[in-house]
Amino acid sequence: MSSQGLRELTQRFAGQGRVEAILLRPARLAPMASVSEVVAEPGRGLIGDRRSVALRTGELAQKREVTIFQAEHLPVVAAWLGLPSVNPIRLRRNLVVSGINLLSMRSLFADVRLKWQFGEEVILEVTGSCHPCSRMESELGEGGYNAMRGHGGVTARVLVGGTIRVTDLVRLRPSERES
Protein backbone atom coordinates (compact mmCIF):
# COMPACT_ATOMS: atom_id res chain seq x y z
CA MET A 1 0.00 0.00 0.00
CA SER A 2 1.30 3.45 -0.86
CA SER A 3 2.13 6.03 1.78
CA GLN A 4 -0.74 8.18 0.51
CA GLY A 5 -3.16 5.27 0.93
CA LEU A 6 -2.02 4.74 4.51
CA ARG A 7 -2.37 8.47 5.18
CA GLU A 8 -6.00 8.27 4.11
CA LEU A 9 -6.69 5.09 6.10
CA THR A 10 -5.32 6.60 9.31
CA GLN A 11 -7.92 9.35 9.06
CA ARG A 12 -10.96 7.07 8.65
CA PHE A 13 -12.99 6.12 11.70
CA ALA A 14 -16.15 4.04 11.86
CA GLY A 15 -17.84 6.48 14.20
CA GLN A 16 -17.44 9.02 16.91
CA GLY A 17 -16.34 8.66 20.49
CA ARG A 18 -18.05 9.87 23.64
CA VAL A 19 -16.81 11.32 26.92
CA GLU A 20 -17.90 8.90 29.66
CA ALA A 21 -16.20 10.53 32.67
CA ILE A 22 -14.19 13.60 33.64
CA LEU A 23 -11.78 13.17 36.55
CA LEU A 24 -9.59 15.82 38.18
CA ARG A 25 -6.80 15.56 40.71
CA PRO A 26 -6.63 18.86 42.66
CA ALA A 27 -3.14 18.18 44.09
CA ARG A 28 -0.34 15.63 43.82
CA LEU A 29 -1.33 12.38 45.57
CA ALA A 30 -4.84 13.77 46.23
CA PRO A 31 -7.88 11.62 45.44
CA MET A 32 -9.46 12.11 42.05
CA ALA A 33 -12.76 13.98 41.85
CA SER A 34 -15.45 13.16 39.28
CA VAL A 35 -17.11 16.20 37.66
CA SER A 36 -19.77 16.57 34.97
CA GLU A 37 -17.93 19.30 33.06
CA VAL A 38 -14.57 21.04 32.96
CA VAL A 39 -12.93 23.99 31.23
CA ALA A 40 -9.91 23.15 29.07
CA GLU A 41 -7.31 25.84 28.47
CA PRO A 42 -4.24 25.76 26.19
CA GLY A 43 -1.04 25.73 28.24
CA ARG A 44 -2.92 24.71 31.39
CA GLY A 45 -4.96 21.64 30.54
CA LEU A 46 -8.12 21.04 32.57
CA ILE A 47 -8.87 23.79 35.07
CA GLY A 48 -9.11 22.30 38.56
CA ASP A 49 -6.58 19.56 37.84
CA ARG A 50 -3.20 19.92 39.54
CA ARG A 51 -1.47 20.40 36.18
CA SER A 52 -3.51 23.55 35.48
CA VAL A 53 -1.85 25.56 38.27
CA ALA A 54 1.12 26.66 36.15
CA LEU A 55 1.04 27.86 32.56
CA ARG A 56 3.24 25.65 30.38
CA THR A 57 4.84 26.91 27.21
CA GLY A 58 6.71 25.13 24.48
CA GLU A 59 5.75 21.94 22.68
CA LEU A 60 7.47 19.56 25.12
CA ALA A 61 5.91 21.17 28.19
CA GLN A 62 2.42 20.99 26.71
CA LYS A 63 2.47 17.31 25.70
CA ARG A 64 0.80 16.09 28.89
CA GLU A 65 -1.90 18.66 29.61
CA VAL A 66 -4.66 16.03 29.56
CA THR A 67 -4.66 12.25 30.05
CA ILE A 68 -7.29 10.07 28.37
CA PHE A 69 -8.28 6.46 29.08
CA GLN A 70 -10.14 4.01 26.84
CA ALA A 71 -13.43 2.94 28.53
CA GLU A 72 -13.40 -0.37 26.66
CA HIS A 73 -10.17 -1.32 28.46
CA LEU A 74 -11.76 -1.21 31.92
CA PRO A 75 -13.08 -4.82 31.77
CA VAL A 76 -9.73 -6.04 30.41
CA VAL A 77 -7.75 -4.45 33.26
CA ALA A 78 -10.29 -5.79 35.78
CA ALA A 79 -10.01 -9.32 34.35
CA TRP A 80 -6.20 -9.28 34.59
CA LEU A 81 -6.52 -8.23 38.23
CA GLY A 82 -9.16 -10.84 39.01
CA LEU A 83 -11.68 -8.13 39.88
CA PRO A 84 -15.33 -7.89 38.80
CA SER A 85 -14.77 -4.26 37.71
CA VAL A 86 -12.43 -1.28 38.05
CA ASN A 87 -13.69 2.20 38.82
CA PRO A 88 -11.94 4.58 36.35
CA ILE A 89 -11.34 7.07 39.18
CA ARG A 90 -8.65 4.68 40.45
CA LEU A 91 -6.68 4.92 37.18
CA ARG A 92 -5.83 8.61 37.71
CA ARG A 93 -6.61 9.71 34.13
CA ASN A 94 -8.58 12.87 33.30
CA LEU A 95 -10.99 11.78 30.59
CA VAL A 96 -12.58 8.39 29.98
CA VAL A 97 -13.67 8.02 26.35
CA SER A 98 -15.61 5.24 24.63
CA GLY A 99 -16.33 4.36 21.02
CA ILE A 100 -12.98 5.17 19.42
CA ASN A 101 -9.52 3.57 19.55
CA LEU A 102 -7.37 6.06 21.47
CA LEU A 103 -4.09 4.78 20.04
CA SER A 104 -5.33 5.54 16.52
CA MET A 105 -5.99 9.15 17.54
CA ARG A 106 -2.31 10.05 17.10
CA SER A 107 -0.97 10.65 13.61
CA LEU A 108 1.59 8.25 12.18
CA PHE A 109 2.99 11.05 10.02
CA ALA A 110 5.03 14.04 11.23
CA ASP A 111 3.46 16.35 8.65
CA VAL A 112 -0.15 15.50 9.58
CA ARG A 113 -1.73 16.63 12.84
CA LEU A 114 -4.91 14.86 13.87
CA LYS A 115 -7.11 17.29 15.76
CA TRP A 116 -9.96 15.97 17.88
CA GLN A 117 -13.03 17.98 18.80
CA PHE A 118 -14.48 17.26 22.24
CA GLY A 119 -18.01 18.65 22.40
CA GLU A 120 -18.68 21.92 20.63
CA GLU A 121 -15.55 23.90 21.50
CA VAL A 122 -12.49 22.02 22.65
CA ILE A 123 -9.85 20.73 20.27
CA LEU A 124 -7.14 18.36 21.54
CA GLU A 125 -4.16 16.74 19.88
CA VAL A 126 -3.02 13.35 21.16
CA THR A 127 0.72 13.57 21.88
CA GLY A 128 1.70 10.09 23.07
CA SER A 129 1.10 7.12 25.30
CA CYS A 130 0.30 7.53 28.99
CA HIS A 131 2.31 4.85 30.71
CA PRO A 132 1.24 3.64 34.15
CA CYS A 133 3.05 4.82 37.26
CA SER A 134 4.00 2.90 40.39
CA ARG A 135 0.81 4.24 42.05
CA MET A 136 -1.14 1.59 40.13
CA GLU A 137 0.08 -1.03 42.63
CA SER A 138 -1.42 0.87 45.57
CA GLU A 139 -4.58 1.80 43.64
CA LEU A 140 -5.30 -1.58 42.06
CA GLY A 141 -3.36 -4.05 44.17
CA GLU A 142 -0.58 -6.46 43.30
CA GLY A 143 -0.06 -6.58 39.55
CA GLY A 144 -1.79 -3.24 38.99
CA TYR A 145 1.21 -1.75 37.22
CA ASN A 146 1.49 -4.63 34.76
CA ALA A 147 -2.27 -4.79 34.22
CA MET A 148 -2.10 -1.19 32.99
CA ARG A 149 0.98 -1.61 30.77
CA GLY A 150 -0.09 -1.02 27.19
CA HIS A 151 -3.52 0.08 28.43
CA GLY A 152 -2.66 3.32 30.25
CA GLY A 153 -4.28 5.56 27.67
CA VAL A 154 -2.83 8.60 25.94
CA THR A 155 -1.65 12.13 26.68
CA ALA A 156 -2.91 15.20 24.85
CA ARG A 157 -2.52 18.93 24.66
CA VAL A 158 -5.24 21.55 24.36
CA LEU A 159 -5.20 23.41 21.05
CA VAL A 160 -8.49 25.27 21.49
CA GLY A 161 -10.06 25.76 24.89
CA GLY A 162 -13.64 25.63 26.08
CA THR A 163 -15.93 23.35 28.07
CA ILE A 164 -15.94 19.54 27.94
CA ARG A 165 -19.00 17.75 29.34
CA VAL A 166 -19.75 14.12 30.13
CA THR A 167 -21.62 12.67 27.09
CA ASP A 168 -19.89 15.09 24.66
CA LEU A 169 -19.04 13.55 21.31
CA VAL A 170 -15.41 13.13 20.23
CA ARG A 171 -14.77 13.47 16.51
CA LEU A 172 -11.88 13.96 14.10
CA ARG A 173 -11.45 17.41 12.61
CA PRO A 174 -10.09 17.83 9.08
CA SER A 175 -6.31 17.25 8.95
CA GLU A 176 -3.71 19.88 8.25
CA ARG A 177 -0.25 19.37 6.86
CA GLU A 178 2.60 21.03 8.70
CA SER A 179 4.71 23.36 6.60
Buried (B, 14 or more C-beta within 10 A) or exposed (E): EEEEEEBEEBBEBEEEBBBBBBBBBEEEEEEBEEBEEBBBBBBBBBBBBBBBEEEBEEEEEBBBBBBBBBBBBBEBBBEBBEBEEBEBBBBBBBBBBBBBEBEBBBBEBEEBBBBBBBBEBBBBBBBEBBEBEEBBBEBBEEEBBBBBEEBBBBBBBBBBBBBBBBEBBBBBBEBEEEE
